Amino acid sequence: MTNIKFIIFFSTFLITAIASAQNNDVHKTDSSGFYKLTDVVISASKTSSSTLELANSITVIDSAQIINSNQTNVFDLLKSEYGLSVTQPGGQGALSTINIRGSNPEHVLVLIDGIEMNMTSDAANVYDFANLPVEQVNRIEILRGPQSTLYGSDALAGVVNIITNKGTGNSTLLLSAEGGSYKSFKGSAGVSGSFNDLNFVLSYARIQSDGFSASGEKYGNTESDGYAGNNFSSRIGYDFNKQSGMNFYFRYTKAKTDLDQFGGKFGDDPSYIYNLEEFTTRAEGYFNLFDGLWDQKLGVSYHKNLREYNFDSTLYNPASSDSKYDGKKYKLDWQNNFNLFRSNILSAGIDFETEEAESEYYYNSSFGPYESLIPKHQVSTTGFYLLDQLNIDNRIFTSVGIRYDH
């Protein structure tokens, strides 16, 4: 209990010092008397909050930074962020994970438009960043440190919250294409806009490359490990009025990657193929009641992840194998925010989650065949949480929360 009290006190003191030092420059008021905020994040409290009012370490990468980065995918974009370390044991398309502050990647929760993307089909429950193009992303919030109150045990090390583009203004058609060495190609097409109370975005992106040997050409490995990835994304929103509306999200990814068994001499494996197919969708409604005193969001989401690994026997490796890992996640979440006072927000939520997975593994060698079949297993969890955010004179910002999972 002593340690917990110390952590809460330290976080509050730190924010107090920063807010006091910058109060005259940051919290400027308009004619109505309300102070203006700088970077606003959603992930820290599931409500719109300024980074200056939070005791968390947060980085916001906005659309301008994403465009100016000239990166191909989100994984490459995040490599330079402090406090993050990345792992990619292979070429483009190989499993790409992120650690926060030295944690394991399974302790980092990844969200795309409110959908939990960590792979249920993977025993470690990590998210693979290898197939997410930057063209479809508007904003990334990196939240460091435990966030289990709002998100459960998957967010033990932090949260990466990815928000896709939203349609605004007149309808716009976007087309792009570029090429490079190793017969690399990157192309995208999309349409976005808004009409009265409807906004929409439809986007398609493809990345492909012949690549080079992941086992190292200096060891005499000349077989190229290519990659081809396709991504389709859509976001449609409708505002019934200023107090309520709905959003629909859809994503589909299909990718094929050439892999090698190991590095060094004779590491090439021209028959080792990794196929990924991923599908996600979410529908959510938001409502603002009693002149903003009570706002709530109700959402339902579905995530399917299918991974297949296939390799045939070669001159240096007479064995062959085929494996398939299929995972699904269903989730219903409901959050209520009570704006009790201008300086106090109480959030209460409940979420129901069901995860299921199954796998097949077939192996054949000179010792004979072997198989391992794990039938479908299902786990359901219900979580309840409370989070109270308090602002004292724009100088002291603190939050206290509790969560129960069953």
Backbone hydrogen bonds in HBPLUS format (Angstrom, degrees):
<---DONOR---> <-ACCEPTOR-->    atom                        ^
c    i                          cat <-CA-CA->   ^        H-A-AA   ^      H-
h    n   atom  resd res      DA  || num        DHA   H-A  angle D-A-AA Bond
n    s   type  num  typ     dist DA aas  dist angle  dist       angle   num
A0005-LYS N   A0001-MET O   3.13 MM   4  6.38 163.2  2.16 153.4 157.0     1
A0006-PHE N   A0002-THR O   3.09 MM   4  6.33 153.1  2.16 146.3 153.7     2
A0007-ILE N   A0003-ASN O   3.08 MM   4  6.36 156.5  2.13 151.1 156.3     3
A0008-ILE N   A0004-ILE O   3.15 MM   4  6.42 164.2  2.18 154.9 158.4     4
A0009-PHE N   A0005-LYS O   3.01 MM   4  6.17 163.0  2.04 149.3 154.2     5
A0010-PHE N   A0006-PHE O   2.92 MM   4  6.06 162.3  1.95 151.5 156.1     6
A0011-SER N   A0007-ILE O   3.09 MM   4  6.23 165.0  2.12 150.3 153.8     7
A0012-THR N   A0008-ILE O   3.13 MM   4  6.27 163.2  2.16 148.8 153.3     8
A0013-PHE N   A0009-PHE O   2.94 MM   4  6.11 162.2  1.97 152.3 157.3     9
A0014-LEU N   A0010-PHE O   3.02 MM   4  6.13 160.5  2.05 150.5 155.2    10
A0015-ILE N   A0011-SER O   3.21 MM   4  6.40 166.5  2.22 150.1 152.8    11
A0016-THR N   A0012-THR O   3.01 MM   4  6.16 153.4  2.09 146.1 154.1    12
A0017-ALA N   A0013-PHE O   3.05 MM   4  6.31 158.0  2.10 150.7 155.0    13
A0018-ILE N   A0014-LEU O   3.19 MM   4  6.46 163.7  2.22 151.0 154.7    14
A0019-ALA N   A0015-ILE O   2.90 MM   4  5.97 171.5  1.90 155.4 158.2    15
A0020-SER N   A0016-THR O   2.95 MM   4  6.00 158.0  2.00 148.6 154.4    16
A0021-ALA N   A0017-ALA O   3.12 MM   4  6.22 157.2  2.17 143.7 149.5    17
A0022-GLN N   A0018-ILE O   3.07 MM   4  6.21 145.7  2.19 149.0 157.9    18
A0023-ASN N   A0019-ALA O   2.92 MM   4  5.39 107.3  2.46 140.1 152.4    19
A0025-ASP N   A0022-GLN O   3.08 MM   3  5.44 133.2  2.30 108.0 120.7    20
A0026-VAL N   A0022-GLN O   2.96 MM   4  5.93 159.9  2.00 169.4 175.1    21
A0027-HIS N   A0023-ASN O   3.24 MM   4  5.53 145.8  2.36 129.4 139.0    22
A0036-LYS N   A0028-LYS O   2.89 MM   8  5.85 159.2  1.93 163.6 164.5    23
A0030-ASP N   A0034-PHE O   3.17 MM   4  5.97 154.1  2.24 147.1 149.6    24
A0033-GLY N   A0030-ASP O   2.99 MM   3  5.46 159.1  2.04 114.7 121.5    25
A0051-THR N   A0039-ASP O   2.96 MM  12  5.82 148.1  2.07 158.1 162.6    26
A0041-VAL N   A0049-SER O   2.75 MM   8  5.47 162.2  1.78 163.1 161.8    27
A0049-SER N   A0041-VAL O   3.04 MM   8  5.47 160.3  2.08 150.2 156.5    28
A0046-LYS N   A0042-ILE O   2.72 MM   4  4.98 132.6  1.94 159.1 173.5    29
A0053-GLU N   A0050-SER O   3.02 MM   3  5.36 161.6  2.05 110.8 116.8    30
A0144-ARG N   A0057-SER O   2.96 MM  87  5.40 176.3  1.97 171.6 170.4    31
A0059-THR N   A0142-ILE O   2.99 MM  83  5.08 153.2  2.06 139.4 148.0    32
A0142-ILE N   A0059-THR O   2.83 MM  83  5.08 169.0  1.84 156.0 159.7    33
A0061-ILE N   A0140-ILE O   2.83 MM  79  5.06 170.1  1.84 156.2 159.7    34
A0140-ILE N   A0061-ILE O   2.96 MM  79  5.06 153.3  2.03 142.0 149.9    35
A0066-ILE N   A0062-ASP O   3.03 MM   4  6.33 154.0  2.10 151.1 159.2    36
A0067-ILE N   A0063-SER O   2.98 MM   4  6.20 161.1  2.01 150.5 154.6    37
A0068-ASN N   A0064-ALA O   2.98 MM   4  6.13 166.2  2.00 150.3 154.4    38
A0069-SER N   A0065-GLN O   3.03 MM   4  5.99 124.0  2.36 136.6 148.8    39
A0070-ASN N   A0067-ILE O   3.43 MM   3  6.08 155.8  2.49 113.9 118.5    40
A0134-VAL N   A0072-THR O   3.33 MM  62  6.17 162.6  2.36 129.5 131.1    41
A0077-LEU N   A0073-ASN O   3.29 MM   4  6.58 150.1  2.38 142.4 151.1    42
A0074-VAL N   A0132-LEU O   2.92 MM  58  5.85 160.7  1.96 171.9 178.2    43
A0078-LEU N   A0074-VAL O   3.02 MM   4  6.26 145.6  2.14 152.6 160.1    44
A0081-GLU N   A0078-LEU O   3.17 MM   3  5.46 166.4  2.19 114.0 118.3    45
A0084-LEU N   A0081-GLU O   3.37 MM   3  5.86 153.5  2.45 130.2 130.8    46
A0101-ARG N   A0083-GLY O   2.78 MM  18  5.11 171.6  1.78 158.3 160.8    47
A0085-SER N   A0099-ASN O   3.03 MM  14  5.15 157.0  2.09 136.5 142.8    48
A0099-ASN N   A0085-SER O   2.76 MM  14  5.15 167.1  1.78 162.0 165.2    49
A0087-THR N   A0097-THR O   3.00 MM  10  5.34 154.2  2.07 149.7 150.6    50
A0097-THR N   A0087-THR O   2.98 MM  10  5.34 154.9  2.04 150.4 156.8    51
A0090-GLY N   A0088-GLN O   2.81 MM   2  5.69 132.9  2.03 112.1  97.1    52
A0094-ALA N   A0091-GLY O   3.11 MM   3  5.80 164.2  2.14 138.5 141.4    53
A0129-PHE N   A0096-SER O   2.86 MM  33  5.26 166.5  1.88 152.9 151.4    54
A0103-SER N   A0100-ILE O   3.08 MM   3  5.48 159.5  2.12 114.2 120.7    55
A0107-HIS N   A0104-ASN O   3.02 MM   3  5.68 164.5  2.04 121.3 126.3    56
A0108-VAL N   A0105-PRO O   3.18 MM   3  5.42 162.3  2.21 113.5 114.6    57
A0157-ALA N   A0107-HIS O   2.85 MM  50  5.22 164.5  1.87 146.3 144.9    58
A0109-LEU N   A0158-GLY O   3.13 MM  49  6.47 161.6  2.16 157.1 151.8    59
A0160-VAL N   A0109-LEU O   2.89 MM  51  6.30 159.6  1.93 160.7 166.2    60
A0117-MET N   A0110-VAL O   2.87 MM   7  5.55 177.5  1.87 162.7 163.2    61
A0111-LEU N   A0160-VAL O   2.91 MM  49  6.27 165.2  1.94 157.1 160.0    62
A0162-ILE N   A0111-LEU O   2.75 MM  51  5.83 168.7  1.77 150.6 154.3    63
A0112-ILE N   A0115-ILE O   3.03 MM   3  5.21 153.9  2.10 138.5 145.2    64
A0115-ILE N   A0112-ILE O   3.05 MM   3  5.21 164.0  2.08 110.0 114.9    65
A0113-ASP N   A0162-ILE O   2.93 MM  49  6.38 157.0  1.98 167.9 173.0    66
A0119-MET N   A0126-VAL O   2.72 MM   7  5.63 168.7  1.73 143.7 142.1    67
A0122-ASP N   A0119-MET O   3.22 MM   3  5.44 161.4  2.25 105.1 110.8    68
A0125-ASN N   A0122-ASP O   2.97 MM   3  5.04 146.9  2.08 103.0 113.5    69
A0137-VAL N   A0134-VAL O   3.04 MM   3  5.27 168.7  2.05 117.6 119.9    70
A0138-ASN N   A0163-ILE O   2.87 MM  25  5.79 159.8  1.91 146.3 153.0    71
A0139-ARG N   A0163-ILE O   3.13 MM  24  5.18 148.0  2.24 151.9 151.9    72
A0163-ILE N   A0139-ARG O   2.88 MM  24  5.18 174.0  1.88 160.0 159.8    73
A0141-GLU N   A0161-ASN O   2.80 MM  20  4.97 163.5  1.83 146.4 152.3    74
A0161-ASN N   A0141-GLU O   2.79 MM  20  4.97 163.9  1.82 156.2 157.3    75
A0143-LEU N   A0159-VAL O   2.80 MM  16  5.02 178.7  1.80 166.0 165.7    76
A0159-VAL N   A0143-LEU O   2.85 MM  16  5.02 152.8  1.92 141.0 150.2    77
A0145-GLY N   A0157-ALA O   2.91 MM  12  4.97 142.1  2.05 147.3 135.1    78
A0147-GLN N   A0155-ALA O   2.93 MM   8  5.30 161.2  1.97 151.0 156.7    79
A0151-TYR N   A0147-GLN O   3.22 MM   4  6.23 162.8  2.25 151.6 156.0    80
A0152-GLY N   A0148-SER O   2.86 MM   4  4.18 147.7  1.97 115.6 118.2    81
A0155-ALA N   A0152-GLY O   3.23 MM   3  6.11 166.4  2.25 124.0 127.4    82
A0194-SER N   A0169-GLY O   2.81 MM  25  5.39 142.2  1.95 173.5 161.3    83
A0172-THR N   A0192-SER O   2.72 MM  20  5.39 154.3  1.78 159.9 168.7    84
A0192-SER N   A0172-THR O   3.01 MM  20  5.39 150.6  2.10 143.9 153.3    85
A0174-LEU N   A0190-GLY O   2.78 MM  16  5.16 171.3  1.79 155.6 158.0    86
A0190-GLY N   A0174-LEU O   2.90 MM  16  5.16 145.1  2.02 150.0 153.6    87
A0176-SER N   A0188-SER O   3.01 MM  12  5.33 151.9  2.09 155.5 152.1    88
A0188-SER N   A0176-SER O   2.99 MM  12  5.33 158.1  2.03 141.7 143.1    89
A0178-GLU N   A0186-LYS O   2.86 MM   8  5.33 137.8  2.04 147.7 160.2    90
A0186-LYS N   A0178-GLU O   2.90 MM   8  5.33 158.5  1.95 157.3 157.4    91
A0180-GLY N   A0184-SER O   3.04 MM   4  4.97 144.7  2.17 130.4 130.5    92
A0184-SER N   A0181-SER O   3.15 MM   3  5.74 138.8  2.33 112.1 120.0    93
A0210-ASP N   A0182-TYR O   2.89 MM  28  5.38 154.3  1.95 175.3 174.7    94
A0185-PHE N   A0208-GLN O   2.81 MM  23  5.32 156.2  1.87 158.3 158.7    95
A0208-GLN N   A0185-PHE O   2.94 MM  23  5.32 159.9  1.98 155.6 158.3    96
A0187-GLY N   A0206-ARG O   2.99 MM  19  5.40 165.3  2.01 156.6 161.2    97
A0206-ARG N   A0187-GLY O   2.85 MM  19  5.40 163.9  1.88 161.1 163.1    98
A0189-ALA N   A0204-TYR O   2.87 MM  15  5.34 156.2  1.93 153.0 158.7    99
A0204-TYR N   A0189-ALA O   2.78 MM  15  5.34 157.4  1.83 165.5 172.3   100
A0191-VAL N   A0202-LEU O   2.90 MM  11  5.40 151.4  1.99 150.5 160.0   101
A0202-LEU N   A0191-VAL O   2.90 MM  11  5.40 159.2  1.94 161.7 168.2   102
A0193-GLY N   A0200-PHE O   3.10 MM   7  5.72 148.6  2.20 158.3 157.3   103
A0200-PHE N   A0193-GLY O   2.95 MM   7  5.72 162.6  1.98 164.7 164.8   104
A0195-PHE N   A0198-LEU O   2.69 MM   3  5.16 158.5  1.73 153.1 160.6   105
A0198-LEU N   A0195-PHE O   2.90 MM   3  5.16 167.8  1.91 132.5 133.8   106
A0239-ASP N   A0197-ASP O   2.98 MM  42  5.19 158.3  2.03 142.9 149.4   107
A0199-ASN N   A0237-GLY O   2.92 MM  38  5.16 162.8  1.95 146.1 148.8   108
A0237-GLY N   A0199-ASN O   2.87 MM  38  5.16 167.2  1.88 146.7 150.3   109
A0201-VAL N   A0235-ARG O   2.82 MM  34  5.14 128.6  2.08 144.1 156.8   110
A0235-ARG N   A0201-VAL O   2.94 MM  34  5.14 152.4  2.02 142.4 148.0   111
A0203-SER N   A0233-SER O   2.82 MM  30  5.16 155.3  1.88 165.5 167.1   112
A0233-SER N   A0203-SER O   2.84 MM  30  5.16 163.9  1.87 151.0 154.7   113
A0205-ALA N   A0231-ASN O   2.87 MM  26  5.20 155.4  1.93 150.1 156.6   114
A0231-ASN N   A0205-ALA O   2.87 MM  26  5.20 156.2  1.93 160.3 163.3   115
A0207-ILE N   A0229-GLY O   3.01 MM  22  5.29 157.8  2.06 147.9 154.9   116
A0229-GLY N   A0207-ILE O   2.76 MM  22  5.29 162.9  1.79 160.4 166.4   117
A0209-SER N   A0227-TYR O   2.86 MM  18  5.36 150.8  1.94 153.6 156.0   118
A0227-TYR N   A0209-SER O   2.82 MM  18  5.36 153.1  1.90 157.2 163.1   119
A0225-ASP N   A0212-PHE O   3.23 MM  13  5.31 155.1  2.29  96.0 100.8   120
A0216-GLY N   A0213-SER O   3.33 MM   3  5.57 163.2  2.36 104.3 109.3   121
A0264-GLY N   A0215-SER O   3.29 MM  49  5.78 151.7  2.37 145.5 141.2   122
A0219-TYR N   A0216-GLY O   3.24 MM   3  5.79 161.6  2.28 111.3 116.8   123
A0220-GLY N   A0217-GLU O   2.95 MM   3  5.23 157.8  2.00 117.3 118.6   124
A0258-ASP N   A0226-GLY O   2.96 MM  32  5.34 167.8  1.97 159.8 157.4   125
A0228-ALA N   A0256-LYS O   3.01 MM  28  5.39 148.5  2.11 153.9 160.8   126
A0256-LYS N   A0228-ALA O   2.87 MM  28  5.39 156.1  1.93 152.3 160.4   127
A0230-ASN N   A0254-LYS O   2.84 MM  24  5.30 160.4  1.88 150.9 157.7   128
A0254-LYS N   A0230-ASN O   2.99 MM  24  5.30 159.9  2.04 148.6 154.1   129
A0232-PHE N   A0252-TYR O   2.86 MM  20  5.18 161.8  1.90 155.3 160.6   130
A0252-TYR N   A0232-PHE O   2.87 MM  20  5.18 152.2  1.95 152.9 156.2   131
A0234-SER N   A0250-PHE O   2.89 MM  16  5.20 152.4  1.97 155.7 156.1   132
A0250-PHE N   A0234-SER O   3.03 MM  16  5.20 151.2  2.12 151.1 147.9   133
A0236-ILE N   A0248-PHE O   2.92 MM  12  5.15 162.9  1.94 149.3 155.0   134
A0248-PHE N   A0236-ILE O   2.71 MM  12  5.15 151.1  1.80 153.8 163.5   135
A0238-TYR N   A0246-MET O   2.85 MM   8  5.35 159.3  1.89 153.5 157.8   136
A0246-MET N   A0238-TYR O   2.79 MM   8  5.35 153.9  1.86 151.0 160.0   137
A0240-PHE N   A0244-SER O   3.00 MM   4  5.60 129.5  2.26 119.8 133.8   138
A0241-ASN N   A0244-SER O   3.38 MM   3  5.57 167.6  2.40 143.7 142.2   139
A0288-ASN N   A0243-GLN O   2.65 MM  45  4.71 125.9  1.94 142.4 155.1   140
A0245-GLY N   A0286-TYR O   3.09 MM  41  5.58 144.2  2.22 148.4 152.5   141
A0286-TYR N   A0245-GLY O   3.01 MM  41  5.58 161.2  2.04 148.2 152.8   142
A0247-ASN N   A0284-GLU O   2.91 MM  37  5.40 155.2  1.97 152.2 158.3   143
A0284-GLU N   A0247-ASN O   3.00 MM  37  5.40 157.1  2.06 155.5 159.7   144
A0249-TYR N   A0282-ARG O   2.82 MM  33  5.07 161.1  1.86 154.6 157.8   145
A0282-ARG N   A0249-TYR O   3.04 MM  33  5.07 153.1  2.11 133.0 134.7   146
A0251-ARG N   A0280-THR O   2.90 MM  29  5.17 156.8  1.96 152.3 149.9   147
A0280-THR N   A0251-ARG O   2.99 MM  29  5.17 163.7  2.01 144.7 146.8   148
A0253-THR N   A0278-GLU O   2.86 MM  25  5.04 162.6  1.89 148.7 152.2   149
A0278-GLU N   A0253-THR O   2.85 MM  25  5.04 161.6  1.88 149.3 152.5   150
A0255-ALA N   A0276-LEU O   2.94 MM  21  5.16 160.8  1.98 144.7 149.7   151
A0276-LEU N   A0255-ALA O   2.92 MM  21  5.16 167.1  1.94 150.4 152.7   152
A0257-THR N   A0274-TYR O   2.83 MM  17  5.08 161.0  1.86 152.5 158.4   153
A0274-TYR N   A0257-THR O   2.84 MM  17  5.08 162.4  1.87 156.7 161.4   154
A0259-LEU N   A0272-TYR O   2.98 MM  13  5.38 175.6  1.98 146.7 148.2   155
A0267-GLY N   A0264-GLY O   3.22 MM   3  5.55 137.6  2.41 137.4 132.6   156
A0272-TYR N   A0269-ASP O   3.34 MM   3  5.71 171.8  2.34 119.7 119.3   157
A0273-ILE N   A0310-ASN O   2.73 MM  37  5.25 165.5  1.75 160.3 164.1   158
A0310-ASN N   A0273-ILE O   2.93 MM  37  5.25 162.8  1.96 154.4 159.5   159
A0275-ASN N   A0308-GLU O   2.87 MM  33  5.14 166.3  1.89 153.2 157.9   160
A0308-GLU N   A0275-ASN O   2.93 MM  33  5.14 158.9  1.97 153.2 157.0   161
A0277-GLU N   A0306-LEU O   2.94 MM  29  5.20 155.2  2.01 155.3 159.9   162
A0306-LEU N   A0277-GLU O   2.86 MM  29  5.20 164.7  1.88 163.4 166.9   163
A0279-PHE N   A0304-LYS O   2.94 MM  25  5.17 162.9  1.97 147.4 152.2   164
A0304-LYS N   A0279-PHE O   2.81 MM  25  5.17 166.8  1.83 161.5 165.3   165
A0281-THR N   A0302-TYR O   3.01 MM  21  5.44 151.0  2.09 152.1 157.0   166
A0302-TYR N   A0281-THR O   2.91 MM  21  5.44 153.2  1.99 159.9 162.8   167
A0283-ALA N   A0300-VAL O   3.01 MM  17  5.59 160.1  2.05 160.5 166.4   168
A0300-VAL N   A0283-ALA O   2.93 MM  17  5.59 157.6  1.98 160.7 168.0   169
A0285-GLY N   A0298-LEU O   2.84 MM  13  5.37 158.3  1.89 153.9 160.1   170
A0298-LEU N   A0285-GLY O   2.92 MM  13  5.37 161.7  1.95 158.0 163.8   171
A0287-PHE N   A0296-GLN O   2.93 MM   9  5.38 160.4  1.97 155.8 160.0   172
A0296-GLN N   A0287-PHE O   2.88 MM   9  5.38 157.0  1.93 153.1 160.5   173
A0289-LEU N   A0294-TRP O   2.70 MM   5  5.17 170.5  1.71 162.2 163.8   174
A0294-TRP N   A0289-LEU O   3.21 MM   5  5.17 164.8  2.23 151.6 147.6   175
A0293-LEU N   A0290-PHE O   3.11 MM   3  5.41 162.5  2.14 112.0 117.5   176
A0339-ASN N   A0293-LEU O   2.85 MM  46  4.88 150.3  1.94 133.2 141.8   177
A0295-ASP N   A0337-ASN O   3.03 MM  42  5.32 161.1  2.06 151.1 155.6   178
A0337-ASN N   A0295-ASP O   2.76 MM  42  5.32 172.5  1.76 172.1 174.0   179
A0297-LYS N   A0335-GLN O   2.91 MM  38  5.36 152.4  1.99 149.3 157.5   180
A0335-GLN N   A0297-LYS O   2.93 MM  38  5.36 161.6  1.96 154.2 159.0   181
A0299-GLY N   A0333-ASP O   2.86 MM  34  5.33 167.8  1.88 161.1 164.3   182
A0333-ASP N   A0299-GLY O   2.91 MM  34  5.33 165.1  1.93 150.9 155.6   183
A0301-SER N   A0331-LYS O   2.85 MM  30  5.26 158.4  1.90 151.1 157.4   184
A0331-LYS N   A0301-SER O   3.05 MM  30  5.26 159.4  2.09 148.4 146.9   185
A0303-HIS N   A0329-LYS O   2.94 MM  26  5.11 149.9  2.03 147.5 154.2   186
A0329-LYS N   A0303-HIS O   2.81 MM  26  5.11 140.9  1.96 145.9 155.8   187
A0305-ASN N   A0327-GLY O   2.91 MM  22  5.28 165.8  1.93 152.8 155.3   188
A0327-GLY N   A0305-ASN O   2.93 MM  22  5.28 163.7  1.96 154.2 159.4   189
A0307-ARG N   A0325-TYR O   2.94 MM  18  5.20 164.2  1.97 148.1 153.3   190
A0325-TYR N   A0307-ARG O   2.84 MM  18  5.20 158.4  1.89 154.9 160.8   191
A0309-TYR N   A0323-SER O   3.00 MM  14  5.26 156.6  2.06 138.7 146.0   192
A0323-SER N   A0309-TYR O   2.91 MM  14  5.26 152.1  1.99 154.0 159.9   193
A0311-PHE N   A0321-SER O   3.06 MM  10  5.64 164.7  2.08 163.0 161.9   194
A0321-SER N   A0311-PHE O   3.02 MM  10  5.64 158.4  2.06 152.2 158.2   195
A0314-THR N   A0317-ASN O   2.71 MM   3  4.95 167.5  1.73 132.3 136.4   196
A0320-SER N   A0364-ASN O   2.93 MM  44  5.37 151.8  2.01 152.0 160.6   197
A0364-ASN N   A0320-SER O   2.87 MM  44  5.37 161.6  1.90 162.5 162.1   198
A0322-ASP N   A0362-TYR O   2.90 MM  40  5.22 151.5  1.98 143.5 151.2   199
A0362-TYR N   A0322-ASP O   2.78 MM  40  5.22 161.5  1.81 160.8 166.7   200
A0324-LYS N   A0360-GLU O   2.84 MM  36  5.18 154.1  1.90 148.3 153.2   201
A0360-GLU N   A0324-LYS O   2.89 MM  36  5.18 152.5  1.96 148.0 154.5   202
A0326-ASP N   A0358-GLU O   2.95 MM  32  5.45 172.4  1.96 167.8 169.7   203
A0358-GLU N   A0326-ASP O   2.96 MM  32  5.45 147.8  2.07 151.6 161.3   204
A0328-LYS N   A0356-GLU O   2.87 MM  28  5.35 158.6  1.91 157.2 160.1   205
A0356-GLU N   A0328-LYS O   2.97 MM  28  5.35 160.9  2.01 153.0 154.5   206
A0330-TYR N   A0354-THR O   2.87 MM  24  5.19 164.0  1.90 154.0 159.4   207
A0354-THR N   A0330-TYR O   2.89 MM  24  5.19 162.5  1.92 151.8 156.3   208
A0332-LEU N   A0352-PHE O   2.86 MM  20  5.13 158.8  1.90 151.0 157.6   209
A0352-PHE N   A0332-LEU O   2.76 MM  20  5.13 158.8  1.80 153.6 160.9   210
A0334-TRP N   A0350-ILE O   2.94 MM  16  5.50 154.9  2.00 162.2 170.2   211
A0350-ILE N   A0334-TRP O   2.99 MM  16  5.50 152.4  2.07 149.4 158.1   212
A0336-ASN N   A0348-ALA O   2.78 MM  12  5.24 158.8  1.82 153.8 161.3   213
A0348-ALA N   A0336-ASN O   2.83 MM  12  5.24 160.9  1.86 154.1 160.7   214
A0338-PHE N   A0346-LEU O   2.76 MM   8  5.10 171.4  1.77 152.2 155.3   215
A0340-LEU N   A0338-PHE O   3.01 MM   2  5.55 128.3  2.28 105.2  90.2   216
A0346-LEU N   A0338-PHE O   2.98 MM   8  5.10 169.8  1.99 144.3 146.1   217
A0341-PHE N   A0344-ASN O   3.45 MM   3  5.02 175.3  2.45 135.0 136.3   218
A0344-ASN N   A0341-PHE O   3.23 MM   3  5.02 169.5  2.25 102.8 106.0   219
A0391-ASN N   A0343-SER O   2.76 MM  48  4.75 152.2  1.84 153.9 155.2   220
A0345-ILE N   A0389-GLN O   3.01 MM  44  5.19 158.3  2.06 144.4 151.5   221
A0389-GLN N   A0345-ILE O   2.85 MM  44  5.19 173.0  1.85 158.1 160.0   222
A0347-SER N   A0387-LEU O   2.76 MM  40  5.06 174.4  1.77 158.5 160.3   223
A0387-LEU N   A0347-SER O   2.86 MM  40  5.06 153.1  1.93 148.6 152.9   224
A0349-GLY N   A0385-TYR O   3.07 MM  36  5.44 160.7  2.11 147.1 150.6   225
A0385-TYR N   A0349-GLY O   3.08 MM  36  5.44 155.2  2.14 148.3 148.1   226
A0351-ASP N   A0383-GLY O   2.98 MM  32  5.27 153.4  2.05 142.9 149.1   227
A0383-GLY N   A0351-ASP O   2.88 MM  32  5.27 164.4  1.91 155.1 160.3   228
A0353-GLU N   A0381-THR O   2.84 MM  28  5.19 159.7  1.88 159.0 163.9   229
A0381-THR N   A0353-GLU O   2.75 MM  28  5.19 157.3  1.80 153.8 161.1   230
A0355-GLU N   A0379-VAL O   2.80 MM  24  5.28 166.4  1.82 159.4 162.1   231
A0379-VAL N   A0355-GLU O   2.80 MM  24  5.28 159.6  1.84 156.9 163.7   232
A0357-ALA N   A0377-HIS O   3.06 MM  20  5.65 147.2  2.17 147.8 158.0   233
A0377-HIS N   A0357-ALA O   2.98 MM  20  5.65 157.2  2.04 153.5 158.3   234
A0359-SER N   A0374-ILE O   3.11 MM  15  5.21 163.5  2.14 142.8 147.9   235
A0374-ILE N   A0359-SER O   3.01 MM  15  5.21 164.2  2.04 143.9 148.8   236
A0361-TYR N   A0372-SER O   2.92 MM  11  5.05 131.5  2.16 138.4 151.1   237
A0372-SER N   A0361-TYR O   2.81 MM  11  5.05 154.0  1.88 146.0 152.0   238
A0363-TYR N   A0370-TYR O   2.74 MM   7  5.04 163.5  1.76 162.7 161.4   239
A0370-TYR N   A0363-TYR O   2.67 MM   7  5.04 140.9  1.82 158.3 160.7   240
A0365-SER N   A0368-GLY O   3.37 MM   3  5.31 160.7  2.41 116.3 121.7   241
A0368-GLY N   A0365-SER O   2.95 MM   3  5.31 164.3  1.97 114.0 118.6   242
A0406-HIS N   A0382-THR O   2.81 MM  24  5.29 152.5  1.89 148.9 158.4   243
A0384-PHE N   A0404-TYR O   2.82 MM  20  5.24 156.1  1.88 149.8 158.0   244
A0404-TYR N   A0384-PHE O   2.80 MM  20  5.24 157.7  1.85 153.5 159.4   245
A0386-LEU N   A0402-ILE O   2.92 MM  16  5.39 154.7  1.98 155.9 162.3   246
A0402-ILE N   A0386-LEU O   2.90 MM  16  5.39 149.6  1.99 149.4 157.1   247
A0388-ASP N   A0400-VAL O   2.85 MM  12  5.34 167.5  1.87 153.0 156.8   248
A0400-VAL N   A0388-ASP O   2.99 MM  12  5.34 149.8  2.09 142.5 151.1   249
A0390-LEU N   A0398-THR O   2.86 MM   8  5.46 175.3  1.86 170.1 170.7   250
A0398-THR N   A0390-LEU O   3.09 MM   8  5.46 162.0  2.12 152.1 157.8   251
A0392-ILE N   A0396-ILE O   2.84 MM   4  5.04 171.0  1.85 155.4 158.4   252
A0395-ARG N   A0392-ILE O   3.03 MM   3  5.93 164.8  2.05 126.7 131.0   253
A0396-ILE N   A0392-ILE O   3.18 MM   4  5.04 164.6  2.21 136.5 141.2   254
